[in-house]
């Protein structure tokens, strides 16, 4: 069993398709097919169900967990032997929609300016999806909204911020605001959970939602009069100064939002990653001490 065979197997498992895996790897499709078949022959067990794509069999699921660890260790060994004080190579980061829109652009721009030899990529997704990618070594680090109860992860609090209830400016009564539809992220978003918990203390349980997956879309929807929302105060200050949106404070136990930077505990702390974390800490030092 060769490491390259495991990389091909991992790519097919990830893409769910021989064709897509071949495109990702830059191989011809027949080569990928042959290598998967050879691996199955060597292990004397089918690794995929070949119906409507390539779905892992129980044996394939078991091999995938080992393949991820083996490939990760090989990559980490290469990084360790080639790491230098000057950041180089790939840095694959993840962030929630809010973090990627509001906080990271200036940090990433500064990082790229300081370390031009780094090949930087950013994936924007929900916290749960980003956590899974960290667990499977598909990202070097990610900014997520909630603290994770997982021993495989290293997590550091980056900053805390205040959430405020927002509405169109003509709304004068918080009770009136609370009976509007709410423009929020999909179910499972920590901000949405906090909103629901607070509204229950107000005796409001039948909440109508309009689901959006981007903070700018939520704010523009509120400005347009679609409903209300619960968002970071920093995201609407300029809009409030223009008079196009109004904010209301809610009790602190429901309005504190935390953002964490997470990475896998078995990932190598290269100079490329450590310099990014250092820059991240410096950017938010006035807000929260690590």
C-alpha positions in Angstrom: 0.0 0.0 0.0 1.7 3.2 -1.2 1.0 6.7 0.1 0.0 7.9 -3.4 -2.6 5.1 -3.5 -4.0 6.5 -0.2 -4.1 10.0 -1.6 -6.0 8.8 -4.6 -8.4 6.8 -2.4 -8.9 9.9 -0.2 -9.6 12.1 -3.2 -12.3 9.7 -4.5 -13.9 9.4 -1.1 -13.9 13.2 -0.7 -15.3 13.9 -4.2 -17.6 10.9 -4.4 -16.6 10.5 -8.1 -13.7 9.0 -10.1 -14.1 11.8 -12.6 -14.0 14.7 -10.1 -11.1 13.0 -8.2 -9.1 12.7 -11.4 -9.7 16.4 -12.1 -8.7 17.4 -8.6 -5.5 15.3 -8.7 -4.6 16.2 -12.3 -4.6 12.5 -13.3 -6.3 10.7 -16.2 -9.5 9.0 -15.1 -8.4 5.5 -16.1 -5.3 5.8 -13.8 -7.5 6.7 -10.8 -9.8 3.8 -11.5 -6.9 1.4 -11.8 -5.3 2.5 -8.6 -8.5 2.2 -6.6 -9.1 -1.3 -8.0 -5.5 -2.3 -7.2 -6.0 -1.1 -3.6 -9.2 -3.1 -3.3 -7.4 -6.1 -4.7 -4.5 -5.7 -2.3 -6.8 -5.3 0.7 -9.1 -8.1 -0.6 -12.3 -6.0 0.1 -14.4 -3.5 -1.8 -13.9 0.1 -0.6 -16.7 1.7 -2.6 -20.3 1.1 -3.6 -20.4 2.0 -7.3 -24.0 3.3 -7.5 -24.7 6.9 -8.3 -21.2 7.8 -7.6 -18.6 6.4 -5.3 -19.9 5.8 -1.8 -17.7 4.3 0.9 -18.3 0.8 2.2 -17.8 0.1 5.9 -14.3 -1.1 5.1 -13.8 2.1 3.1 -14.9 4.2 6.0 -12.4 2.4 8.3 -9.6 2.8 5.8 -10.4 6.5 5.3 -9.7 7.3 9.0 -6.3 5.7 8.7 -5.5 7.2 5.3 -6.2 10.7 6.7 -3.8 10.2 9.6 -1.1 8.6 7.5 -1.3 11.4 4.8 -1.3 14.0 7.5 1.8 12.6 9.2 3.6 12.4 5.9 2.8 16.0 5.1 3.7 17.1 8.6 7.1 15.3 8.4 7.8 17.2 5.1 6.8 20.5 6.7 8.9 19.9 9.8 12.0 19.1 7.7 11.5 22.0 5.4 10.1 24.6 7.8 12.1 27.9 8.0 11.8 31.1 9.9 10.3 32.7 6.8 6.6 31.7 6.2 6.2 29.8 2.9 3.9 27.1 1.4 0.2 26.7 1.8 -2.0 28.1 4.6 -5.6 26.9 4.4 -7.9 28.8 6.6 -11.6 28.7 7.3 -14.0 31.3 8.8 -17.7 31.9 9.3 -19.5 34.2 6.9 -19.5 37.0 9.5 -15.8 36.7 10.3 -14.8 36.5 6.6 -16.8 39.6 5.8 -16.1 41.8 8.8 -12.8 40.9 10.4 -10.4 38.9 8.2 -10.0 41.0 5.0 -7.6 43.6 6.5 -5.7 40.9 8.5 -5.3 38.7 5.4 -4.2 41.6 3.3 -1.6 42.5 5.8 -0.4 38.9 6.1 -0.1 38.6 2.3 1.9 41.8 2.2 4.3 40.7 5.0 4.6 37.1 3.7 4.2 37.0 -0.1 5.6 33.5 -0.4 2.6 32.0 1.4 -0.1 30.5 -0.8 -3.1 31.6 1.2 -6.7 30.2 0.8 -9.9 31.0 2.7 -13.0 28.8 3.0 -16.2 30.4 4.2 -18.7 28.1 5.8 -20.8 27.4 8.9 -19.0 26.7 12.2 -20.0 23.0 12.2 -18.7 22.4 8.7 -15.4 24.2 9.5 -14.9 22.1 12.6 -15.3 18.9 10.6 -12.7 20.1 8.1 -10.3 20.8 11.0 -10.9 17.3 12.4 -10.1 15.8 9.0 -6.9 17.9 8.5 -8.5 19.7 5.5 -7.8 23.1 7.0 -4.9 24.4 9.1 -7.1 26.6 11.3 -10.5 28.3 11.4 -12.5 31.1 13.1 -15.7 29.7 14.5 -18.6 31.1 16.6 -18.8 28.6 19.4 -16.5 26.8 21.8 -15.9 23.2 20.9 -16.0 20.3 23.4 -13.5 18.2 21.5 -10.1 16.9 22.8 -8.7 16.7 19.3 -8.9 20.5 18.9 -6.8 23.4 20.2 -9.0 26.5 20.6 -8.3 30.0 21.7 -10.7 32.8 22.3 -10.0 35.5 19.8 -12.5 38.1 20.9 -15.9 38.8 22.4 -18.5 41.3 21.0 -21.9 42.6 21.8 -25.0 41.5 19.9 -27.8 44.0 19.4 -31.4 43.7 18.2 -31.9 45.7 15.0 -34.9 46.9 13.1 -35.9 49.5 10.6 -35.6 53.0 12.1 -39.3 53.6 12.4 -39.7 50.9 15.0 -39.8 52.5 18.5 -40.9 49.7 20.7 -38.8 46.6 21.4 -42.0 44.6 21.9 -43.1 45.5 18.4 -39.7 44.6 17.0 -39.8 41.2 18.7 -43.0 40.2 16.9 -41.5 40.8 13.5 -40.0 38.1 11.3 -36.4 37.5 12.1 -33.7 37.5 9.5 -31.1 35.0 10.8 -28.7 32.3 9.8 -29.9 28.7 9.5 -30.8 26.6 12.6 -27.8 25.8 14.7 -26.3 29.3 14.6 -25.2 30.3 18.1 -26.7 33.8 17.6 -30.0 32.3 16.6 -30.0 30.0 19.7 -29.3 33.0 21.9 -32.1 35.0 20.3 -34.6 32.1 20.9 -33.5 31.7 24.5 -34.0 35.4 25.2 -37.4 35.6 23.4 -38.7 32.7 25.5 -38.0 34.8 28.6 -40.2 37.4 27.0 -43.0 34.9 26.5 -42.4 34.7 22.7 -42.1 31.2 21.3 -43.6 31.3 17.9 -40.8 32.9 15.9 -41.0 33.5 12.2 -37.7 33.2 10.3 -36.3 34.4 7.0 -33.0 32.5 6.6 -30.0 34.3 5.2 -26.4 33.0 5.1 -24.5 36.3 4.9 -24.4 39.2 7.4 -24.6 41.9 4.7 -27.8 40.3 3.3 -29.3 40.2 6.8 -28.6 43.9 7.4 -29.8 45.0 4.0 -33.0 43.0 4.6 -33.6 44.7 7.9 -33.0 48.1 6.3 -35.5 47.2 3.6 -38.1 46.5 6.2 -38.2 42.7 6.0 -38.0 42.2 9.7 -35.5 42.3 12.6 -32.3 40.5 13.5 -29.7 40.0 16.2 -26.2 41.0 14.9 -22.8 42.2 16.2 -23.0 45.9 17.1 -19.8 46.6 15.2 -21.5 45.5 12.0 -24.3 48.1 12.0 -22.7 51.2 13.6 -22.1 53.0 10.3 -25.7 52.2 9.2 -27.1 53.4 12.5 -25.2 56.7 12.1 -26.8 57.2 8.7 -30.2 56.6 10.3 -31.2 53.6 8.2 -31.3 51.1 11.0 -32.1 51.2 14.7 -30.5 49.0 17.5 -31.8 47.9 20.9 -29.7 46.4 23.6 -30.7 43.1 25.2 -29.6 41.5 28.5 -25.9 40.7 28.6 -26.3 37.0 29.2 -28.0 36.8 25.8 -25.9 39.3 23.9 -22.3 38.2 24.3 -20.9 36.5 21.2 -17.5 34.7 21.2 -15.3 33.9 18.3 -12.6 31.2 18.6 -9.6 30.2 16.5 -9.3 26.4 16.3 -6.8 24.0 14.9 -6.1 20.2 15.2 -4.0 19.3 18.2 -1.8 17.0 16.0 -1.2 19.7 13.4 2.4 21.0 13.2 2.8 24.6 14.3 4.8 25.9 11.3 6.1 29.4 11.0 3.5 30.0 8.4 0.6 29.2 10.8 2.3 30.7 13.9 2.8 34.1 12.2 -0.9 34.2 11.2 -2.0 33.4 14.8 0.4 36.1 16.0 -1.1 38.6 13.6 -4.6 37.6 14.6 -3.9 38.1 18.3 -2.3 41.5 17.7 -5.4 42.6 15.7 -7.8 41.8 18.4 -5.7 42.5 21.5 -7.6 45.6 22.4 -10.8 43.7 22.5 -9.9 40.4 24.3 -6.8 39.1 26.0 -5.8 35.6 25.0 
